[in-house]
């Protein structure tokens, strides 16, 4: 007997058999799904395995290709080596054949090289000789220029004597002799060093003779100093070298140059405040500073220099030339005496001794001339 289930009025009655069969169908659906999944997994696995196999095959093919290429390269290298060795052997054989025929040619080449070397040596020797000649000529010119300068100075002083000209001619002859000896030394290269030594010895002898001549000349000048009166310009020049020992102090210490500064529209500023101060002030006066170590000499902002020292008693050439010769000699004698005193007080050096002796000789000359003028 089939059981009946009570349902609402709207719903129909469902038999028990149908209800019992529903779970079996659900199980079947799940099993089907599982089978479908398994089949899909199998297919995927197969595809993966196929891909792996393909990759392996590709790798193996590539490795085979690389091995074949390496073998080909090795074969080519071995063939090249064999070819090179064969070519080297052929070249060696040709060289041996040529060496049998070339001995005369090599000897000729060696002889040509030797000739070139000898020619190069000769050229270098000639160049050296020319350079030495140029040096000698340059030295000669310099000495001639020095002589001309000395002659000009002596002409200004009016003290040129015949003895000086004789010495110049002797000097020229000595120099020409040495030059001729040097030119002859170029011809014989082997005896050049000995001749140089001889020249040095001769020059030393000439120096000693020249020094003795100069001493005798100085003595003669001392004797003739009473006869020769110095020109006024030389007297002034000697006094200007040591004017501060004899003449009054210049510029004076208490000199006022404010009027000259006002004329040029300048105002004096300390160097410490130079950057702070303006270029022009209210009255349009430009700033300037006194040069350190030079009194009454000023410099403005543009670098222009103004000398406001007084012209009176200025130890200049023009002012001293206005004085008489007697007055100039008086000042010069005073200056020389003071200079000798100061040098004697200082530490004694060889240079000081020589200088003091020269100054004493000058003092004696000037005193003699001064006494003659006075009388």
C-alpha positions as CSV (number, residue, x, y, z in Angstrom):
1,X,0.0,0.0,0.0
2,X,1.3,3.4,-1.0
3,X,1.4,6.0,1.7
4,X,-0.1,9.4,1.0
5,X,1.4,12.7,2.2
6,X,-0.9,15.4,3.1
7,X,-0.3,18.6,1.2
8,X,-2.0,21.9,0.9
9,X,-5.0,22.2,-1.3
10,X,-3.1,23.9,-4.1
11,X,-0.4,21.2,-4.2
12,X,-0.9,17.7,-5.6
13,X,-0.1,14.6,-3.8
14,X,3.4,13.1,-4.5
15,X,3.9,9.4,-4.2
16,X,6.6,8.0,-1.9
17,X,8.5,6.2,-4.8
18,X,9.4,9.4,-6.5
19,X,10.8,10.9,-3.3
20,X,12.9,7.8,-2.6
21,X,14.4,7.9,-6.2
22,X,15.7,11.6,-6.2
23,X,19.0,11.1,-4.1
24,X,20.1,8.3,-6.5
25,X,19.9,10.7,-9.5
26,X,22.0,13.4,-7.6
27,X,24.7,10.8,-7.0
28,X,24.8,9.9,-10.6
29,X,25.2,13.6,-11.7
30,X,28.2,14.0,-9.3
31,X,29.8,10.8,-10.6
32,X,29.4,12.1,-14.2
33,X,31.0,15.4,-13.2
34,X,33.9,13.6,-11.7
35,X,34.4,11.5,-14.8
36,X,34.3,14.7,-16.9
37,X,36.9,16.3,-14.7
38,X,39.1,13.3,-14.8
39,X,39.0,13.2,-18.5
40,X,39.8,16.9,-18.8
41,X,42.7,16.3,-16.4
42,X,44.0,13.4,-18.4
43,X,43.8,15.6,-21.6
44,X,45.7,18.4,-19.9
45,X,48.4,15.9,-18.6
46,X,48.7,14.5,-22.1
47,X,49.1,18.0,-23.6
48,X,51.7,18.9,-21.0
49,X,53.6,15.7,-21.6
50,X,53.5,16.4,-25.3
51,X,54.9,19.9,-24.8
52,X,57.7,18.6,-22.5
53,X,58.6,16.0,-25.2
54,X,58.7,18.7,-27.9
55,X,60.9,20.9,-25.7
56,X,63.3,18.0,-25.1
57,X,63.5,17.2,-28.8
58,X,64.2,20.8,-29.6
59,X,67.0,21.0,-27.0
60,X,68.5,17.8,-28.3
61,X,68.4,19.2,-31.9
62,X,70.0,22.4,-30.8
63,X,72.8,20.6,-28.9
64,X,73.4,18.4,-32.0
65,X,73.7,21.5,-34.2
66,X,76.1,23.2,-31.8
67,X,78.3,20.1,-31.7
68,X,78.3,19.9,-35.5
69,X,79.3,23.6,-35.8
70,X,82.1,23.1,-33.2
71,X,83.4,20.1,-35.2
72,X,83.3,22.2,-38.4
73,X,85.2,25.0,-36.8
74,X,87.9,22.7,-35.4
75,X,88.2,21.1,-38.8
76,X,88.7,24.5,-40.5
77,X,91.3,25.5,-37.9
78,X,93.2,22.4,-38.4
79,X,93.1,22.9,-42.2
80,X,94.3,26.5,-41.7
81,X,97.2,25.4,-39.5
82,X,98.2,22.9,-42.1
83,X,98.0,25.5,-44.8
84,X,100.0,28.0,-42.8
85,X,102.7,25.5,-42.0
86,X,103.0,24.6,-45.6
87,X,103.2,28.3,-46.6
88,X,105.9,29.0,-43.9
89,X,107.9,26.0,-45.2
90,X,107.6,27.4,-48.7
91,X,108.8,30.9,-47.6
92,X,111.7,29.4,-45.6
93,X,112.7,27.5,-48.7
94,X,112.5,30.7,-50.8
95,X,114.6,32.6,-48.2
96,X,117.3,30.0,-48.3
97,X,117.4,30.2,-52.0
98,X,117.6,34.0,-51.9
99,X,120.2,34.1,-49.2
100,X,122.5,32.1,-51.5
101,X,122.2,34.9,-54.1
102,X,122.1,38.0,-51.8
103,X,125.5,38.3,-50.0
104,X,126.8,40.9,-52.3
105,X,123.6,43.0,-52.0
106,X,123.8,43.0,-48.1
107,X,127.4,44.1,-48.2
108,X,126.5,47.0,-50.4
109,X,123.7,48.0,-48.0
110,X,126.0,48.0,-45.1
111,X,128.5,50.1,-46.9
112,X,125.8,52.6,-47.8
113,X,124.6,52.8,-44.2
114,X,128.2,53.5,-43.0
115,X,128.5,56.3,-45.5
116,X,125.3,57.8,-44.3
117,X,126.4,57.7,-40.7
118,X,129.7,59.3,-41.6
119,X,127.9,62.1,-43.5
120,X,125.6,62.7,-40.6
121,X,128.6,63.0,-38.2
122,X,130.3,65.5,-40.6
123,X,127.1,67.5,-40.8
124,X,126.7,67.7,-37.0
125,X,130.4,68.7,-36.7
126,X,129.9,71.5,-39.2
127,X,126.8,72.7,-37.4
128,X,128.7,72.8,-34.1
129,X,131.5,74.8,-35.7
130,X,129.0,77.3,-37.2
131,X,127.3,77.7,-33.8
132,X,130.6,78.4,-32.1
133,X,131.5,81.0,-34.8
134,X,128.2,82.7,-34.2
135,X,128.8,82.8,-30.5
136,X,132.3,84.4,-31.1
137,X,130.8,87.0,-33.4
138,X,128.1,87.8,-30.9
139,X,130.7,88.2,-28.1
140,X,132.7,90.5,-30.4
141,X,129.7,92.7,-31.1
142,X,128.9,93.0,-27.4
143,X,132.4,94.0,-26.6
144,X,132.4,96.6,-29.4
145,X,129.1,98.0,-28.1
146,X,130.6,98.2,-24.6
147,X,133.7,100.0,-25.9
148,X,131.5,102.5,-27.8
149,X,129.5,103.2,-24.6
150,X,132.7,103.8,-22.6
151,X,134.0,106.1,-25.3
152,X,130.7,108.2,-25.2
153,X,131.0,108.5,-21.4
154,X,134.6,109.6,-21.7
155,X,133.7,112.1,-24.3
156,X,131.1,113.6,-22.1
157,X,133.7,113.9,-19.3
158,X,136.4,115.1,-21.7
159,X,139.0,112.7,-20.2
160,X,139.8,110.6,-23.2
161,X,143.5,110.0,-23.5
162,X,145.8,108.4,-26.1
163,X,146.6,105.6,-23.7
164,X,143.0,104.4,-23.7
165,X,143.0,104.1,-27.5
166,X,146.3,102.2,-27.4
167,X,144.7,99.7,-24.9
168,X,141.7,99.3,-27.2
169,X,143.9,98.5,-30.2
170,X,145.8,96.0,-28.1
171,X,142.6,94.5,-26.9
172,X,141.3,94.1,-30.5
173,X,144.6,92.5,-31.6
174,X,144.4,90.1,-28.8
175,X,140.8,89.2,-29.6
176,X,141.6,88.8,-33.3
177,X,144.5,86.5,-32.5
178,X,142.3,84.3,-30.3
179,X,139.7,84.3,-33.0
180,X,142.2,83.2,-35.6
181,X,143.5,80.5,-33.3
182,X,139.9,79.3,-32.8
183,X,139.2,79.1,-36.5
184,X,142.4,77.1,-37.1
185,X,141.4,74.7,-34.3
186,X,138.3,73.7,-36.3
187,X,140.5,72.3,-39.0
188,X,142.3,69.8,-36.7
189,X,139.7,68.1,-34.5
190,X,142.3,65.9,-32.7
191,X,144.4,68.8,-31.3
192,X,141.4,71.0,-30.4
193,X,141.5,70.3,-26.6
194,X,145.2,71.1,-26.3
195,X,144.7,74.4,-28.2
196,X,141.8,75.3,-25.9
197,X,144.0,74.8,-22.8
198,X,146.7,77.0,-24.4
199,X,144.1,79.7,-25.1
200,X,143.0,79.7,-21.4
201,X,146.5,80.1,-20.2
202,X,147.2,83.0,-22.7
203,X,144.0,84.7,-21.5
204,X,145.1,84.5,-17.9
205,X,148.4,86.0,-18.8
206,X,146.7,88.8,-20.6
207,X,144.4,89.5,-17.6
208,X,147.4,89.9,-15.4
209,X,149.1,92.3,-17.9
210,X,145.9,94.3,-18.3
211,X,145.5,94.6,-14.5
212,X,149.1,95.9,-14.2
213,X,148.4,98.5,-17.0
214,X,145.2,99.7,-15.2
215,X,147.1,100.2,-12.0
216,X,149.8,102.3,-13.8
217,X,147.0,104.3,-15.5
218,X,145.4,105.1,-12.2
219,X,148.7,106.4,-10.8
220,X,149.1,108.6,-13.8
221,X,145.6,110.0,-13.5
222,X,146.4,110.9,-9.8
223,X,149.4,112.8,-10.9
224,X,147.6,114.6,-13.7
225,X,144.5,115.4,-11.5
226,X,145.9,118.8,-10.7
227,X,146.0,119.7,-14.4
228,X,142.5,118.4,-15.3
229,X,139.5,120.3,-14.0
230,X,136.2,118.4,-14.0
231,X,133.3,119.8,-15.9
232,X,130.4,121.2,-14.0
233,X,127.9,118.5,-15.0
234,X,130.1,115.7,-13.7
235,X,130.5,117.6,-10.4
236,X,126.7,117.9,-10.1
237,X,126.3,114.2,-10.9
238,X,128.8,113.2,-8.1
239,X,127.0,115.4,-5.6
240,X,123.6,114.1,-6.5
241,X,124.7,110.5,-5.6
242,X,125.2,111.7,-1.9
243,X,123.4,115.0,-1.6
244,X,121.7,114.1,1.8
245,X,125.1,114.2,3.5
246,X,125.7,117.8,2.7
247,X,122.6,119.7,1.5
248,X,119.7,120.7,3.9
249,X,116.9,118.2,4.4
250,X,114.3,118.1,1.6
251,X,111.3,118.1,1.5
252,X,111.0,120.1,4.8
253,X,109.1,118.4,7.6
254,X,106.6,121.3,8.4
255,X,105.7,122.1,4.9
256,X,102.1,123.0,4.2
257,X,100.6,121.9,0.9
258,X,96.9,122.4,1.7
259,X,96.6,125.3,-0.8
260,X,97.8,123.1,-3.6
261,X,95.3,120.4,-2.6
262,X,92.5,122.9,-2.6
263,X,93.5,124.1,-6.0
264,X,93.2,120.6,-7.5
265,X,90.0,119.9,-5.4
266,X,91.5,117.0,-3.5
267,X,90.9,115.8,0.1
268,X,93.3,113.5,2.0
269,X,91.8,110.3,3.3
270,X,93.4,107.5,5.4
271,X,94.0,104.2,3.7
272,X,92.1,102.5,6.5
273,X,88.9,104.4,5.6
274,X,89.5,104.4,1.9
275,X,86.6,102.0,1.0
276,X,84.2,103.7,3.4
277,X,84.7,107.2,2.0
278,X,82.8,108.3,-1.1
279,X,84.7,109.3,-4.2
280,X,83.4,112.9,-4.1
281,X,82.1,114.8,-1.0
282,X,79.5,117.6,-0.8
283,X,82.0,120.2,-2.1
284,X,82.9,117.9,-5.1
285,X,86.4,117.3,-3.6
286,X,87.9,114.0,-4.8
287,X,89.4,111.6,-2.3
288,X,93.2,110.9,-2.4
289,X,95.9,109.4,-0.1
290,X,99.6,110.2,0.6
291,X,102.0,107.7,-0.8
292,X,103.8,105.8,2.0
293,X,107.5,106.7,2.2
294,X,107.0,109.8,-0.1
295,X,106.0,112.9,1.7
296,X,103.7,115.4,-0.1
297,X,103.1,113.0,-3.0
298,X,99.4,112.0,-3.4
299,X,97.4,109.6,-5.5
300,X,93.7,109.9,-6.3
301,X,91.0,107.2,-6.9
302,X,91.9,107.0,-10.7
303,X,95.6,106.4,-10.0
304,X,96.8,109.9,-11.0
305,X,99.8,111.1,-9.0
306,X,100.3,114.7,-7.7
307,X,103.7,116.0,-6.6
308,X,103.3,118.9,-4.2
309,X,106.9,119.1,-2.9
310,X,108.5,122.5,-2.9
311,X,110.8,123.5,-5.8
312,X,113.0,125.6,-3.5
313,X,116.2,123.9,-2.3
314,X,115.2,120.9,-4.4
315,X,118.4,118.7,-5.0
316,X,117.8,118.5,-8.8
317,X,120.2,118.8,-11.7
318,X,118.9,122.2,-12.9
319,X,119.0,123.8,-9.4
320,X,122.5,122.5,-8.6
321,X,123.8,123.8,-12.0
322,X,122.9,127.3,-10.9
323,X,125.5,127.1,-8.1
324,X,129.1,128.1,-8.6
325,X,131.9,125.4,-9.0
326,X,133.5,126.5,-5.7
327,X,130.2,125.9,-3.8
328,X,129.7,122.6,-5.5
329,X,133.2,121.4,-4.5
330,X,132.5,122.5,-0.9
331,X,129.3,120.4,-0.7
332,X,131.0,117.4,-2.4
333,X,133.9,117.4,0.0
334,X,131.5,117.5,3.0
335,X,129.4,114.7,1.6
336,X,132.5,112.5,0.9
337,X,133.8,113.0,4.4
338,X,130.5,112.0,6.0
339,X,130.1,109.0,3.8
340,X,133.6,107.7,4.7
341,X,132.9,108.2,8.4
342,X,129.6,106.2,8.2
343,X,131.3,103.4,6.3
344,X,134.2,103.1,8.7
345,X,131.7,102.8,11.7
346,X,129.9,99.9,10.0
347,X,131.2,96.3,10.1
348,X,134.4,96.0,8.0
349,X,133.9,94.0,4.8
350,X,136.3,93.5,1.9
351,X,133.8,95.5,-0.3
352,X,133.7,98.3,2.2
353,X,137.5,98.5,2.3
354,X,137.8,98.9,-1.4
355,X,134.9,101.5,-1.5
356,X,136.5,103.5,1.3
357,X,139.9,103.6,-0.4
358,X,138.2,104.8,-3.7
359,X,136.3,107.5,-1.8
360,X,139.4,108.7,-0.1
361,X,141.2,109.0,-3.5
362,X,138.2,111.1,-4.8
363,X,138.3,113.3,-1.7
364,X,142.1,114.0,-2.2
365,X,141.5,114.9,-5.8
366,X,138.6,117.2,-5.1
367,X,140.4,118.9,-2.2
368,X,143.4,119.7,-4.4
369,X,141.2,121.1,-7.1
370,X,139.2,123.1,-4.5
371,X,142.4,124.6,-3.1
372,X,143.5,125.6,-6.6
373,X,140.2,127.3,-7.3
374,X,140.2,129.1,-3.9
375,X,143.7,130.5,-4.4
